């Protein structure tokens, strides 16, 4: 078992990574603030792991809530239903909420934990690759609004994150590829050697080789934890974790939440960010194509939906939470492993990237 510590003073916690962690009764119980647990999961995960996790917490009073599965349920309606269940079951401020599932479950559970009686403890047990390498770490919790993704939420750190790699064995191939988008992103933003490792080991990652997957999860969590420790509330450096997300969130909103998986949209977003960076003269075309080739190798789409116009992108990006009063901000490449937040991108260059379609990174 690997253990990564995220240093946030009083809110510090550990990320545990290994196989068989869901059988470790002592480990999973050590962060409970009281003998009362409320497990939130979804209809896909519940048949696989819910009974087992309930048994792990057999010393506690355990209640559960099973959400429908999908990004379209990451909304205020789901939050209200969870809060109602907590109230009807008479859970108190000493209850611990346990998020058992992927990114949607983790985000909604975390926001419920941040909101219920002004804040209760929660634990993350992520079961998808995307949640394991990204959304379960860092304390961002939110639900979507019809006008924008993750627009309603709070920073609320978990007490611990327990990553059992065995849960990846039940992951559909599409979900596995979606998670690899965030793995690629972590190498792209800050670690060129890790990016090269991902290029070399992509076939093994897609084959769910456990040694390779353990290394990818460990290094991605290590990178994200180090960035969050320096900028918990995203006032500066943490913004680089949004590489590709401004474009990706626009795709999710325009296509309808759940039509494209988050990782699929981020994969295209990474390619669009590379294209924009090349057009800005910051990134070499060769490096940009490496990004595109790796996203494609992960089994992810590399072009935006043909139905999306430049105006669709602009409208969605202007209501993205990364926009400011001054307009749009983008994370752009200086090189693979070196990115930067820029406040001002010329409309002419941005429009060329947005209009490129299947010609992304086909510059002469």
Secondary structure, 3 states (H helix, E strand, C coil): CEEEEECCHHHCEEEEEECCHHHCHHHHHCCCCCCEEEEEEEHHHHHHHHHHHHHHCCCCEEEEEEECCCHHHCCHHHHHHHHHHHHHCCCCCCCEEEEEECHHHHHHHHHHHHHHHHCCEEEEEECCHHHHHHHCCCCEEEEEECCEEEEEEEECCCCEEEEEHHHHHHCCHHHHHHHHHHHHHHHHHHCHHHHHHHHHHHHHHHCCCHHHHHHHHHHHHHHHHHHHHHCCCCCCHHHHHHCCHHHHHHHHHHHCECCECHHHHHHHHHHHHHHHHHHCCCCCHHHHHHHHHHHHHCCCCCCCCCCCCHHHHHHHHHCCCCCECCECCEEEEEECCEEEEECCCCHHHHHHHHHCHHHCCCCC
